Amino acid sequence: MSGKENPGYPLARRNGVLALDPFAEIVGVPVSDPEGLIVIPYREMPLVCWIKKWAPGPSLFRDNTVELIWRVNGVESVADSRVFNRADYLAAPDPFSMSVPRNYMLYFDAVIELLYRVKEPGSPDVDSPFRTLRVDRNPPTFQLPSDGPRFVDPSIAATGITEQVLADNPCIEIELPAFVARAKGDRISIYLSNVTPPFPLIHTVIKTLNFTDEPLIICVDRDHFRALPNGTAYMAGRAYDRSGNFSPLTASTSFPVSLIPSPSGLLAAVIRPPAYLDSLLKRDDARAGIAAQIPAPQYPGFMTGDEVVMIWNGQRVLPPLRITGFPFSVPIPWSILRQPGPLVREQVPVQYEIHRPGRPTPFPSPIDFFWQDWTIAGQDHAGAPAKLNLTLAKVQVIGNGSGLINELDQRDRVLGASVWVRLYVDPKQGDVLALYYGNRGPLAYYTVQTGDAFDQLVRFVPDLSGTDIVAEGNHAALPVFYTTSNGVNEQQAPETLVNVHVDPLFDLDAPVIAHSLHGGAKLLTCESRPATCHGVRWTIPIDSRMLVDDEVRLFWQGYKVINWEQPILGTEFEGRETIKDEHLVSKSVPMVVLPWDTKIEPMRRFASATAEYYLYRNGVLIGHSSMGKVRIDRVFPNSEEPCQPGDHGFCDGSDVQWLEAPERSPSGQLGKLNELIDKLIKLLQDFKTFK
């Protein structure tokens, strides 16, 4: 039938106009379907029809009867009826429901007119607009039951399903045989299975036909063939009409499957112990080495040659690694762990992919999530995750007794030292700085306070005690540093090397003047030998506590007067000599004060000088001598002027015999140099006489 609906004109009555609306809804039959096809499963159950209330409805004294009319080929049947009095009508929902029993829909193929009728005593019956419905139980049928599906591509039919076929064909076309009574909206399906008939009986792909002449071809995604085991597989088809009726299965068509098998049963990645035992990945874990693992036992379908790519927070750890056993670990580099962006505690997804030779796509594992926290107290640095952070400021150590910066001496043995540092970028309240002194620590702390800022100078509390300083001992370059902690990760600042010499010094004998002295006052004069124009010579006596490679530093100072007062500016001298084996044998270390014109010549008439030396071992002061003293008078008897080199009897060449022999001098080269100087002075004197 055409599906047109009877307009159903309302009839005039004494109480008013009776107006009936079309059905509000017939469940399972959309208004948009012109045929009104009753499809499975709705034809296998009562057909529910929703009816709107009519006006004016039953009166106080006249009931209304509603009948649901099922009309086939002009023959009417009352499928359902309901009597409403005034109270029932007012209490009923709007719309209300009535149903067609299931047995009314047992027709093989029929067109139905469905309407409802309202009856009232003394008034003509009124019909609603009817709705055309159709019951169709006639299934589609394949023309030749012996025909089965076939591959559209003959080369696939010849080879079956291979890796090359799947690589070349993302979608493989299969054609079903023709079936009778085709109509628009019919559907066709394909079943792929390794048994025939297929089990379970669930189609692999289904397709709706939009045109009655459309080819019966279904394109099956290649992944469906991946699910088939190697060997003989089967395909069968089925046709469906719009009502839900379906044909018997077609005959099965066999085809070979020869594919590289897939791994299965992949477990989520885990973190290699001991990392993550505390459920948080931190920088100390990264320094020890974080690795994600394919857990044991071996996953089903493992094949020699399988490779893994670990994926950490979306970043692949490349290149793929050959799997050699289970559990199998993949080290995660810091560049993957610490991805660009602000440092925060976060959960990151981790999974892996199995790459199998000959298979174009990898096999992903399930995803698991792990907590990580790379935050630090201080700015991050290029050397991360190393604990040593060279961007942190170094400490300054100030002796409380000596006032020296990054140097401590005996004055700090009791009073100790204060330690200061400038804060790092963006200090957070509660961050803790811990101080280490040499091998000791932490000995002091600073806890960041509210309002603290970058580059602010702060002091560790308490000060370094004299006890700790003395206990650590002398050291030419004692490392002092601090660590920062935010409660999760630590960083270490670069070391400040502090020169510590707080141990009691050896008391050493005074240096001995190595010249002849004259008069009861034992004066160093122009007649002293060797002549002082070649330098004032001192001998450092060897002490049993002196060792090879210790360093002796001699300090000389000249004075204007004979009692070692009024120092002469510019006469200060420092000489250094490293103790060698020959010094220990000779029991002395010779030292020479030079040059004449600035260090010796300014001491003329009744002057004086002092000499003392210090002993250093590995750069640390360990000994100090008593003061060596000498009086100086450079005026000959019966003269008022101090002698000068070249004067008669003083460096005029006549005193060369007093110079030490080269093999006995502090240095053979020095002895030769002195000899040459004397000869040069003699030549100058001869030149003056000649003129």
C-alpha positions as CSV (number, residue, x, y, z in Angstrom):
1,M,0.0,0.0,0.0
2,S,1.0,3.6,-0.4
3,G,1.3,4.3,3.3
4,K,-0.9,7.3,3.0
5,E,-3.0,8.0,6.2
6,N,-6.7,8.6,6.4
7,P,-7.2,12.2,7.6
8,G,-9.9,11.0,10.0
9,Y,-12.3,14.0,10.0
10,P,-13.7,14.7,13.5
11,L,-17.5,14.5,13.9
12,A,-19.7,17.2,15.5
13,R,-21.5,16.3,18.7
14,R,-23.8,18.0,21.2
15,N,-21.0,18.3,23.8
16,G,-18.4,19.6,21.4
17,V,-16.0,18.3,18.8
18,L,-14.2,15.0,19.1
19,A,-10.7,15.3,17.6
20,L,-8.4,12.2,17.3
21,D,-4.6,12.6,16.7
22,P,-2.4,10.1,14.9
23,F,-0.5,7.7,17.1
24,A,2.0,9.4,19.2
25,E,4.4,6.5,18.7
26,I,4.4,2.9,17.6
27,V,7.4,1.4,19.4
28,G,10.0,0.0,16.9
29,V,8.4,1.6,13.9
30,P,9.9,5.0,13.2
31,V,7.7,7.7,11.6
32,S,10.3,8.2,8.9
33,D,9.8,4.6,7.5
34,P,7.1,4.9,4.8
35,E,6.5,1.1,4.8
36,G,6.1,1.0,8.6
37,L,8.1,-2.2,8.6
38,I,7.9,-4.1,11.9
39,V,11.4,-5.5,12.4
40,I,12.8,-8.1,14.7
41,P,12.6,-8.1,17.7
42,Y,9.5,-5.9,17.8
43,R,7.4,-8.3,15.9
44,E,8.3,-11.0,18.4
45,M,6.6,-9.1,21.2
46,P,3.4,-7.1,21.8
47,L,3.5,-4.0,19.6
48,V,3.1,-1.0,21.9
49,C,1.1,1.9,20.6
50,W,1.0,5.3,22.4
51,I,-2.2,7.3,22.0
52,K,-2.9,10.9,22.9
53,K,-5.9,11.9,24.9
54,W,-8.8,13.3,22.8
55,A,-11.1,16.2,23.5
56,P,-13.5,16.6,25.3
57,G,-13.2,13.0,26.6
58,P,-15.8,11.0,28.5
59,S,-18.6,13.0,30.2
60,L,-19.8,12.5,33.7
61,F,-22.5,10.1,32.6
62,R,-21.1,8.7,29.3
63,D,-18.1,6.4,29.2
64,N,-15.7,6.2,26.1
65,T,-14.4,3.0,24.7
66,V,-11.1,2.9,22.8
67,E,-10.5,0.0,20.4
68,L,-7.1,-0.7,18.7
69,I,-8.1,-1.8,15.1
70,W,-5.8,-4.2,13.1
71,R,-7.1,-4.2,9.5
72,V,-5.7,-6.5,6.8
73,N,-7.2,-6.5,3.3
74,G,-10.3,-4.6,4.7
75,V,-10.9,-7.2,7.4
76,E,-10.8,-5.6,10.8
77,S,-9.8,-7.2,14.2
78,V,-9.9,-5.5,17.6
79,A,-6.4,-6.1,18.8
80,D,-7.0,-4.3,22.2
81,S,-9.8,-2.3,23.9
82,R,-10.1,-0.1,26.9
83,V,-13.1,1.6,28.6
84,F,-12.6,5.1,30.2
85,N,-15.0,6.7,32.6
86,R,-14.5,10.4,33.5
87,A,-12.2,9.5,36.5
88,D,-10.2,7.0,34.6
89,Y,-9.7,9.4,31.7
90,L,-8.4,12.1,34.0
91,A,-6.1,9.8,35.8
92,A,-4.6,8.2,32.7
93,P,-1.2,9.4,31.4
94,D,-1.1,11.4,28.2
95,P,-0.2,9.6,26.0
96,F,-1.4,6.2,27.2
97,S,-0.5,2.8,25.7
98,M,-2.4,0.0,24.1
99,S,-0.8,-3.1,22.5
100,V,-1.2,-5.5,19.5
101,P,-0.6,-9.1,20.6
102,R,2.4,-10.9,19.2
103,N,0.3,-13.5,17.4
104,Y,-1.2,-10.8,15.2
105,M,2.2,-10.5,13.5
106,L,2.6,-14.1,12.4
107,Y,1.8,-13.3,8.7
108,F,4.4,-14.4,6.2
109,D,4.1,-11.1,4.4
110,A,1.2,-8.7,4.9
111,V,0.4,-5.0,4.8
112,I,-1.7,-3.7,7.8
113,E,-3.7,-0.5,8.5
114,L,-3.5,0.2,12.2
115,L,-5.8,2.8,13.8
116,Y,-7.7,3.3,17.0
117,R,-11.5,4.0,17.4
118,V,-13.4,5.9,20.1
119,K,-17.0,4.9,20.9
120,E,-19.5,6.8,23.0
121,P,-23.1,5.7,23.5
122,G,-25.5,7.8,21.4
123,S,-22.8,9.1,19.2
124,P,-21.2,7.8,16.0
125,D,-17.8,6.0,16.3
126,V,-14.8,8.1,15.4
127,D,-11.6,6.6,13.8
128,S,-8.1,8.0,14.1
129,P,-5.8,8.5,11.1
130,F,-4.5,5.0,10.3
131,R,-0.8,4.0,10.0
132,T,0.4,1.6,7.4
133,L,2.5,-1.2,8.8
134,R,4.2,-4.2,7.2
135,V,5.0,-7.7,8.5
136,D,7.7,-9.5,6.5
137,R,8.9,-12.9,7.5
138,N,10.2,-13.9,4.0
139,P,14.0,-14.3,4.3
140,P,16.4,-13.6,1.5
141,T,17.7,-16.7,-0.3
142,F,20.9,-17.2,-2.3
143,Q,20.3,-18.2,-5.9
144,L,22.8,-21.1,-5.8
145,P,23.2,-22.5,-2.2
146,S,26.4,-24.2,-3.4
147,D,28.1,-20.9,-4.2
148,G,30.4,-19.3,-1.6
149,P,32.2,-16.0,-1.2
150,R,35.3,-15.3,-3.3
151,F,38.3,-12.9,-3.2
152,V,37.8,-10.2,-5.9
153,D,41.5,-10.1,-6.5
154,P,42.5,-13.4,-8.3
155,S,46.1,-13.2,-7.1
156,I,44.9,-13.3,-3.5
157,A,42.6,-16.2,-4.4
158,A,45.8,-18.0,-5.7
159,T,48.1,-17.3,-2.8
160,G,45.8,-17.0,0.1
161,I,46.6,-14.6,2.9
162,T,50.4,-13.8,3.2
163,E,52.4,-11.0,4.8
164,Q,52.9,-9.5,1.4
165,V,49.1,-9.6,0.6
166,L,48.4,-7.7,3.9
167,A,51.2,-5.3,3.3
168,D,49.8,-4.4,-0.1
169,N,46.1,-4.5,0.8
170,P,44.8,-2.5,3.9
171,C,41.4,-3.8,3.0
172,I,40.7,-7.0,1.1
173,E,37.5,-7.2,-1.1
174,I,35.3,-10.3,-0.9
175,E,32.2,-10.8,-3.2
176,L,29.1,-12.8,-2.1
177,P,26.9,-14.7,-4.5
178,A,23.6,-13.2,-5.6
179,F,20.5,-13.6,-3.6
180,V,16.8,-13.2,-4.6
181,A,14.2,-10.6,-3.5
182,R,16.9,-7.9,-3.0
183,A,15.6,-4.5,-1.7
184,K,17.2,-1.2,-0.7
185,G,18.5,-1.4,2.8
186,D,19.3,-5.1,2.7
187,R,22.6,-6.1,4.4
188,I,25.3,-8.7,3.7
189,S,27.9,-10.1,6.1
190,I,31.1,-12.1,6.0
191,Y,32.2,-14.7,8.6
192,L,35.9,-15.5,8.9
193,S,36.9,-18.6,10.9
194,N,39.3,-21.5,11.1
195,V,36.4,-23.9,11.3
196,T,33.4,-24.5,9.1
197,P,30.6,-23.7,9.8
198,P,32.0,-20.7,11.6
199,F,32.1,-20.8,15.4
200,P,31.0,-18.7,17.2
201,L,28.4,-17.6,14.7
202,I,29.3,-13.9,14.9
203,H,29.8,-12.0,11.6
204,T,33.2,-10.4,11.0
205,V,32.0,-7.5,8.9
206,I,28.5,-6.4,7.9
207,K,27.5,-3.9,5.2
208,T,24.3,-2.1,4.2
209,L,23.3,-2.0,0.5
210,N,22.1,1.4,-0.5
211,F,21.0,0.4,-4.0
212,T,19.3,-2.7,-5.4
213,D,22.0,-3.1,-8.1
214,E,25.0,-2.5,-5.8
215,P,27.8,-5.1,-6.2
216,L,27.7,-7.6,-3.3
217,I,31.3,-6.8,-2.3
218,I,32.5,-6.3,1.3
219,C,35.9,-4.8,2.1
220,V,37.4,-6.6,5.1
221,D,40.1,-4.9,7.1
222,R,43.4,-6.9,7.0
223,D,43.5,-6.9,10.8
224,H,40.6,-9.4,10.7
225,F,42.8,-11.8,8.8
226,R,45.6,-11.3,11.4
227,A,43.3,-12.9,14.0
228,L,43.2,-16.2,12.0
229,P,45.8,-18.9,12.9
230,N,48.1,-20.2,10.2
231,G,46.7,-23.0,8.1
232,T,43.4,-23.4,6.4
233,A,40.7,-20.8,7.1
234,Y,37.2,-20.4,5.8
235,M,34.8,-17.6,4.8
236,A,31.0,-17.7,4.5
237,G,28.4,-15.1,3.9
238,R,24.8,-14.2,4.8
239,A,22.2,-11.8,3.6
240,Y,19.7,-9.8,5.7
241,D,16.6,-7.9,4.8
242,R,15.4,-4.7,6.6
243,S,13.0,-6.6,8.7
244,G,15.8,-8.7,10.2
245,N,15.2,-11.9,8.3
246,F,18.4,-13.6,7.2
247,S,19.4,-16.2,4.8
248,P,21.1,-19.5,5.5
249,L,24.9,-19.3,5.3
250,T,26.5,-19.6,1.9
251,A,28.7,-22.5,1.2
252,S,32.2,-22.0,2.9
253,T,35.2,-21.1,0.8
254,S,38.5,-22.2,2.1
255,F,41.8,-20.3,1.7
256,P,45.3,-20.7,3.2
257,V,46.7,-18.4,5.8
258,S,50.5,-18.0,6.1
259,L,51.4,-15.1,8.4
260,I,54.1,-14.3,10.9
261,P,52.3,-14.9,14.2
262,S,51.7,-12.1,16.6
263,P,52.8,-11.9,20.3
264,S,50.1,-12.0,22.8
265,G,49.4,-11.6,26.5
266,L,51.8,-8.6,26.8
267,L,52.0,-7.4,30.4
268,A,52.3,-3.7,31.4
269,A,55.9,-2.4,31.9
270,V,57.5,-2.3,35.4
271,I,60.3,-0.3,36.8
272,R,63.5,-2.3,37.5
273,P,64.3,-2.5,41.3
274,P,65.4,-0.9,43.4
275,A,64.0,2.2,41.8
276,Y,60.3,2.9,42.6
277,L,60.3,0.7,45.7
278,D,59.1,3.8,47.5
279,S,56.5,4.4,44.7
280,L,58.3,7.6,43.6
281,L,61.1,8.1,41.0
282,K,63.6,10.7,42.2
283,R,67.0,12.0,41.1
284,D,68.9,9.6,43.1
285,D,67.1,6.8,41.2
286,A,68.1,8.6,37.9
287,R,71.7,8.7,39.0
288,A,71.7,5.0,39.8
289,G,70.0,4.3,36.5
290,I,66.3,4.0,35.8
291,A,65.2,1.2,33.5
292,A,61.7,0.1,32.4
293,Q,61.3,-3.7,32.1
294,I,59.2,-6.2,30.1
295,P,58.3,-8.3,33.1
296,A,58.8,-12.1,33.4
297,P,57.6,-14.6,32.4
298,Q,58.1,-14.7,28.7
299,Y,55.1,-13.4,26.9
300,P,53.1,-15.9,24.7
301,G,54.3,-16.1,21.1
302,F,57.8,-14.7,21.8
303,M,60.1,-15.1,18.8
304,T,63.9,-14.8,18.6
305,G,64.5,-11.5,16.9
306,D,61.8,-9.6,18.7
307,E,62.8,-6.0,19.6
308,V,61.3,-3.6,22.0
309,V,60.8,0.2,22.0
310,M,60.0,1.6,25.4
311,I,57.7,4.6,25.4
312,W,58.1,6.9,28.4
313,N,55.6,9.8,28.8
314,G,55.0,9.7,25.0
315,Q,58.7,9.7,24.1
316,R,60.3,6.6,22.4
317,V,63.6,5.3,23.7
318,L,65.4,4.5,20.4
319,P,66.9,2.5,18.8
320,P,64.8,-0.7,19.2
321,L,66.6,-3.3,21.4
322,R,66.8,-7.0,20.7
323,I,65.1,-8.9,23.5
324,T,67.5,-11.5,25.0
325,G,65.6,-12.7,28.1
326,F,62.9,-11.9,30.7
327,P,62.7,-9.7,32.5
328,F,64.2,-7.4,29.9
329,S,65.4,-3.9,30.9
330,V,65.5,-0.8,28.8
331,P,67.6,2.0,30.4
332,I,65.7,5.4,30.2
333,P,68.1,8.3,29.6
334,W,67.8,11.6,31.5
335,S,66.8,13.4,28.3
336,I,63.7,11.2,28.2
337,L,63.0,11.3,31.9
338,R,63.4,15.1,32.2
339,Q,61.3,16.5,29.4
340,P,61.0,20.2,28.7
341,G,58.8,22.2,30.9
342,P,58.5,23.2,34.6
343,L,59.6,20.7,37.3
344,V,56.5,19.2,39.0
345,R,55.6,15.9,40.7
346,E,53.6,14.0,38.1
347,Q,52.3,10.6,37.0
348,V,53.7,9.6,33.6
349,P,52.4,6.8,31.3
350,V,54.8,4.0,30.4
351,Q,54.4,1.3,27.8
352,Y,56.4,-0.6,25.3
353,E,56.0,-1.9,21.7
354,I,57.2,-5.2,20.4
355,H,58.7,-4.9,16.9
356,R,58.8,-8.2,15.0
357,P,60.8,-8.7,11.8
358,G,58.4,-9.0,8.8
359,R,55.5,-7.4,10.6
360,P,54.9,-3.8,9.5
361,T,53.3,-2.6,12.7
362,P,54.4,-3.0,16.3
363,F,52.4,-4.6,19.1
364,P,51.7,-2.2,22.0
365,S,51.6,-3.3,25.7
366,P,49.0,-2.1,28.2
367,I,49.9,1.3,29.7
368,D,50.8,1.8,33.4
369,F,51.4,5.0,35.3
370,F,54.4,5.9,37.6
371,W,55.0,8.8,39.8
372,Q,58.1,10.9,39.2
373,D,59.5,14.0,40.9
374,W,62.6,15.8,39.6
375,T,62.0,19.0,41.6
376,I,65.0,20.5,43.4
377,A,65.9,23.3,45.8
378,G,67.8,25.5,43.4
379,Q,67.9,26.0,39.7
380,D,68.3,23.0,37.4
381,H,71.6,22.5,35.6
382,A,73.1,21.1,32.5
383,G,74.9,18.3,34.5
384,A,71.6,16.8,35.8
385,P,70.8,14.4,37.2
386,A,74.2,14.6,38.8
387,K,74.1,15.8,42.4
388,L,76.8,18.3,41.9
389,N,75.2,21.5,40.7
390,L,77.8,24.0,39.5
391,T,75.2,26.8,39.2
392,L,74.9,27.0,43.0
393,A,76.9,29.6,44.8
394,K,80.0,28.6,46.8
395,V,80.2,29.3,50.5
396,Q,82.5,31.8,52.1
397,V,84.2,30.7,55.3
398,I,85.2,33.6,57.7
399,G,87.5,32.9,60.6
400,N,85.9,34.3,63.8
401,G,89.3,34.8,65.4
402,S,91.5,35.6,62.4
403,G,88.9,37.5,60.2
404,L,90.4,35.7,57.2
405,I,88.2,34.7,54.3
406,N,88.5,31.1,53.2
407,E,91.6,30.7,55.4
408,L,91.7,29.6,59.0
409,D,94.7,29.8,61.4
410,Q,95.5,29.3,65.1
411,R,93.3,32.3,66.0
412,D,90.3,30.3,65.0
413,R,91.1,27.2,67.1
414,V,88.7,28.4,69.8
415,L,86.4,30.9,68.2
416,G,85.6,28.8,65.1
417,A,84.3,30.3,61.8
418,S,81.1,31.6,60.3
419,V,79.9,30.3,56.9
420,W,77.8,32.3,54.5
421,V,76.3,31.7,51.1
422,R,74.0,33.5,48.6
423,L,70.7,31.8,47.9
424,Y,69.8,30.1,44.6
425,V,66.9,31.1,42.2
426,D,63.4,30.8,43.6
427,P,64.1,29.5,47.1
428,K,61.0,27.8,48.6
429,Q,60.0,28.1,52.3
430,G,61.2,24.9,54.0
431,D,64.1,24.2,51.7
432,V,67.1,23.1,53.8
433,L,70.8,23.8,53.2
434,A,73.2,21.5,55.0
435,L,76.9,22.3,55.5
436,Y,79.8,19.9,55.2
437,Y,83.3,20.7,56.4
438,G,85.9,18.3,54.9
439,N,84.8,14.8,55.9
440,R,82.5,16.1,58.6
441,G,78.8,16.9,58.3
442,P,76.3,18.0,58.1
443,L,77.5,20.4,60.9
444,A,75.2,23.4,60.3
445,Y,72.0,24.3,58.4
446,Y,70.0,27.1,56.9
447,T,66.2,26.7,56.4
448,V,64.7,28.9,53.8
449,Q,62.2,31.4,55.4
450,T,59.2,33.1,53.9
451,G,60.4,36.2,52.0
452,D,63.9,34.9,51.3
453,A,65.0,35.7,47.7
454,F,67.5,34.9,45.1
455,D,71.1,36.2,45.8
456,Q,70.2,36.9,49.5
457,L,73.2,36.3,51.8
458,V,72.4,33.9,54.5
459,R,74.4,32.3,57.4
460,F,74.6,28.7,58.4
461,V,73.6,27.9,62.0
462,P,75.5,27.2,64.2
463,D,78.9,28.5,63.3
464,L,81.7,26.0,62.7
465,S,83.1,25.2,66.1
466,G,86.8,25.4,66.8
467,T,86.6,21.8,68.0
468,D,85.5,20.6,64.5
469,I,88.1,22.8,62.8
470,V,90.9,21.4,65.0
471,A,89.7,17.8,64.7
472,E,89.7,18.0,60.9
473,G,93.3,19.3,61.0
474,N,95.5,21.3,58.7
475,H,94.8,21.2,55.0
476,A,96.0,23.5,52.2
477,A,92.7,23.1,50.3
478,L,90.0,21.7,52.6
479,P,86.7,21.3,50.7
480,V,83.7,23.0,52.3
481,F,80.3,22.7,50.6
482,Y,76.6,22.4,51.3
483,T,73.7,20.4,49.9
484,T,70.2,21.6,49.2
485,S,67.1,19.6,49.8
486,N,63.4,20.1,49.2
487,G,62.5,17.0,51.0
488,V,62.6,14.9,47.8
489,N,65.9,15.6,45.9
490,E,69.3,16.8,47.0
491,Q,71.8,19.0,45.1
492,Q,75.4,19.6,46.1
493,A,77.1,23.0,45.6
494,P,80.7,23.3,44.3
495,E,83.4,23.2,47.0
496,T,85.1,26.1,48.5
497,L,88.8,25.2,49.2
498,V,89.9,26.6,52.5
499,N,93.5,26.9,53.6
500,V,93.5,25.6,57.2
501,H,96.6,25.8,59.3
502,V,95.4,25.7,62.9
503,D,97.6,23.0,64.3
504,P,100.4,24.1,66.7
505,L,103.6,24.9,64.7
506,F,106.9,23.2,65.2
507,D,109.4,25.4,67.0
508,L,112.5,25.5,64.9
509,D,116.0,26.8,65.5
510,A,116.8,30.3,64.2
511,P,118.7,30.6,60.9
512,V,122.5,31.0,61.2
513,I,124.4,33.9,59.5
514,A,127.0,32.4,57.1
515,H,129.5,35.3,57.2
516,S,132.4,36.2,59.4
517,L,131.4,38.8,62.0
518,H,133.6,41.4,63.6
519,G,134.0,43.1,66.9
520,G,132.5,42.4,70.3
521,A,129.0,43.2,68.9
522,K,129.5,40.7,66.1
523,L,128.9,43.1,63.3
524,L,128.3,42.3,59.6
525,T,130.9,44.7,58.0
526,C,132.6,45.4,54.8
527,E,135.4,43.1,55.9
528,S,133.0,40.2,56.5
529,R,133.6,37.2,54.3
530,P,132.1,36.2,52.0
531,A,131.5,39.9,51.0
532,T,127.9,40.9,51.4
533,C,127.7,42.5,47.9
534,H,127.2,38.9,46.7
535,G,124.2,38.5,49.0
536,V,123.7,37.9,52.7
537,R,124.0,34.2,53.3
538,W,122.0,32.2,55.9
539,T,122.0,28.6,56.8
540,I,118.7,26.8,57.8
541,P,119.6,24.0,60.2
542,I,117.9,20.7,59.4
543,D,115.5,19.5,62.0
544,S,114.6,15.8,62.5
545,R,110.9,16.7,61.7
546,M,111.8,18.1,58.3
547,L,111.0,15.8,55.3
548,V,112.0,15.8,51.6
549,D,109.7,18.1,49.6
550,D,108.9,20.3,52.6
551,E,109.3,24.0,51.7
552,V,111.3,26.5,53.7
553,R,110.4,30.2,53.3
554,L,113.0,32.7,54.6
555,F,111.8,36.2,55.5
556,W,114.4,39.0,55.9
557,Q,113.8,42.6,57.1
558,G,116.3,45.5,57.4
559,Y,116.2,48.1,60.1
560,K,117.7,51.7,60.4
561,V,119.1,51.2,63.9
562,I,121.3,48.6,65.5
563,N,118.6,47.3,67.9
564,W,116.2,46.0,65.3
565,E,113.9,48.9,65.3
566,Q,112.6,51.3,62.6
567,P,112.2,48.8,59.7
568,I,113.3,50.1,56.3
569,L,110.6,49.9,53.7
570,G,111.5,47.9,50.6
571,T,114.1,45.8,52.3
572,E,111.7,42.9,52.9
573,F,112.8,39.7,51.2
574,E,111.2,36.2,50.9
575,G,113.3,33.3,49.7
576,R,112.0,29.8,49.1
577,E,113.8,26.5,48.9
578,T,112.4,22.9,48.7
579,I,114.2,20.4,51.0
580,K,116.1,17.7,49.0
581,D,118.0,14.6,50.0
582,E,121.3,16.5,49.8
583,H,120.0,19.0,52.4
584,L,119.2,16.2,54.8
585,V,122.7,14.8,54.3
586,S,124.5,18.2,54.8
587,K,122.1,19.0,57.7
588,S,121.5,22.5,56.3
589,V,119.6,24.5,53.7
590,P,121.6,27.5,52.4
591,M,119.6,30.7,51.6
592,V,120.9,34.0,50.1
593,V,119.3,37.4,50.5
594,L,119.6,39.4,47.2
595,P,119.8,41.8,45.5
596,W,122.4,44.1,47.0
597,D,121.0,47.5,46.1
598,T,117.5,47.1,47.6
599,K,117.7,44.4,50.2
600,I,121.2,45.0,51.7
601,E,122.6,48.4,50.8
602,P,120.0,50.5,52.7
603,M,121.5,49.1,56.0
604,R,124.7,51.3,56.4
605,R,125.8,52.8,59.8
606,F,124.9,50.9,62.9
607,A,121.9,49.2,61.3
608,S,120.5,45.7,61.7
609,A,118.4,42.9,60.1
610,T,116.4,39.9,61.1
611,A,115.8,36.6,59.4
612,E,113.2,33.9,60.2
613,Y,111.8,31.0,58.3
614,Y,108.6,29.0,58.0
615,L,108.2,25.3,57.2
616,Y,105.4,24.2,54.9
617,R,104.3,20.7,54.1
618,N,101.9,20.2,51.2
619,G,101.2,23.9,51.3
620,V,100.2,23.9,55.0
621,L,102.3,25.8,57.5
622,I,103.7,23.4,60.1
623,G,106.7,25.1,61.6
624,H,108.2,28.5,62.5
625,S,111.8,29.3,63.6
626,S,113.1,31.6,66.2
627,M,114.3,35.0,65.0
628,G,117.8,35.2,63.6
629,K,119.4,38.6,64.1
630,V,122.5,40.4,62.9
631,R,123.9,43.9,63.4
632,I,125.3,45.7,60.4
633,D,128.0,48.4,60.1
634,R,129.3,49.2,56.6
635,V,131.9,51.9,57.5
636,F,135.6,51.1,57.5
637,P,137.7,52.3,60.5
638,N,138.7,56.0,60.1
639,S,136.0,56.5,57.5
640,E,132.7,58.2,57.4
641,E,131.2,56.8,54.2
642,P,129.6,53.3,54.0
643,C,131.5,51.0,51.7
644,Q,130.2,50.2,48.2
645,P,131.2,47.5,45.8
646,G,134.5,48.3,44.2
647,D,135.9,50.2,47.2
648,H,139.3,49.0,48.3
649,G,138.9,45.9,50.4
650,F,135.2,45.4,49.5
651,C,134.2,43.6,46.4
652,D,137.3,44.9,44.7
653,G,138.5,41.4,43.6
654,S,140.7,40.8,46.5
655,D,138.0,38.9,48.4
656,V,137.3,36.3,45.7
657,Q,139.1,33.6,47.8
658,W,136.4,33.9,50.4
659,L,133.7,32.8,48.0
660,E,132.6,29.2,48.5
661,A,133.8,26.6,46.0
662,P,131.2,25.7,43.5
663,E,130.8,22.2,44.8
664,R,130.1,23.6,48.4
665,S,128.0,26.5,47.5
666,P,124.2,26.4,47.7
667,S,124.3,26.2,43.9
668,G,127.3,25.7,41.7
669,Q,125.8,28.2,39.3
670,L,125.4,30.8,42.0
671,G,129.1,30.4,42.9
672,K,130.2,30.8,39.3
673,L,127.9,33.9,39.1
674,N,129.5,35.5,42.2
675,E,133.0,34.8,40.7
676,L,132.0,36.5,37.4
677,I,130.6,39.5,39.4
678,D,133.9,39.9,41.2
679,K,135.9,39.7,38.0
680,L,133.6,42.3,36.4
681,I,134.1,44.7,39.4
682,K,137.9,44.3,39.1
683,L,137.8,45.2,35.4
684,L,135.8,48.3,36.2
685,Q,138.3,49.4,38.8
686,D,141.2,48.8,36.3
687,F,139.3,50.9,33.8
688,K,138.9,53.8,36.3
689,T,142.7,53.6,37.0
690,F,143.6,53.7,33.3
691,K,141.5,56.8,32.8
